[in-house]
């Protein structure tokens, strides 16, 4: 069930940067990003609890730790994924995800990120 909308994907050379954006609702407790490469399962990339971000409630997969940065603008109810030093293995469709304890899981339709020369 598509409820969210991502933006910011595209084609970038190795070592380049992209920033993804996604809007979420006020009652979404946790928001984050997943990705799915061709022939692979969907995997978690990063997650943040906006109301607890200053307490360190942020998680990254080991494959992106130190290169990606997840953040939120609570005034705009927007979550960002800043992706730096991109590698060809980061090529995938990236999905925004949000979780509400009251209404469950929400997904975006996905945005393509391609890292290639």
N, C-alpha and C positions, 0 to 999 in steps of 0.2 A: 504494500500500500504506500504510494508515493505521497508524501506530505511536505517534504522539504525540497528546496531548490538550490543546487550548487552553482557556482560560477568561478571562472578563473583558470580552467584547464587550458591545455594547448601543447604546442611542440616547442621543445627547448633543447639546446645542445648540452652534452655532459658538462657538469660543473656549473650549469646555470641555475636560475631560481624561478620559482612560480609561487603565487599566493592564491589559495582557494578560499572562497567565502561561502557561507551558508546561514540563512536566517533560522531562528528557532523561537519557540513560544516560551512565555514566562514560566509555565509550569513544567518545562522540561528540566529534569534534575541533572542529567548528564548529557553532554553532547560530544561528538567526536567524529573521526574519520576512519573508514575502512577502504580497502582497495582490493581489486580482483584483476589479476593478470590472466592472459589467455591460457586456458588449460589448467589453471590453478584455483584453489579454493579462495573464497573471500577471507581476508585477514584484517585484524585490527591494526591501525597505524598509530593513533593517538586519541586520547580521551581527556576530558576536563569536566569538573563539576563547577560551573560558573560561580555559584554562591560560596564555594570553598576554595577558589583558586589561590587565594592568598595564604591558605593553609597547606598548600602543596598537593592538592587533589588533582594531580596531572599524571598521566601515564603515557609512555611511548613504547613502541616495539623496539627491540634491540637493533633492528635493521635500520631504523631512522634516528635513533637516539643521537643527539649532538648535531644533527643536520636539519631536522624539522622542528618547528616551534608552533604549538597550538595556543591560541589565545581567544579571548572573548571581549566584545564590547557590549556590556549589559545595557547601555543606553539604547543601542541599536538592535539588541537581541541577535547579534551576529557572531558566529564562530569563524575563526580564520585558521588556516594551516599554511604557515610560511615554510616553503620547501627550498632549502639551499643545498649547494653542492650535489645536484641531482645526478643520478647514475642511470645507465640504461635499464638496470634491474628495477628501477622505480616506475617503469612504464606499466600503466594499468588504468583501469577505470576506477576513479575515486568516488566513494559514496559518503555523503553526510549522514550521520545517524544521531538520533536523539531519543532519550528514554524519559518517560513520565511514569511515576509510580501509580498514577491514577488511570492513565489511558494506554500505557504500553509503549511499544517501539514505533519509531517513525524513520523513514528512509527517503533520501533524495533519489533522483533518477540516474545520477552518475554523471561524471564529467571525465573526459579522456585526458590523460597526461601521457605524453610521449617524449622520451628522452633519447635523442638520436642525433648523429652528425648530419 
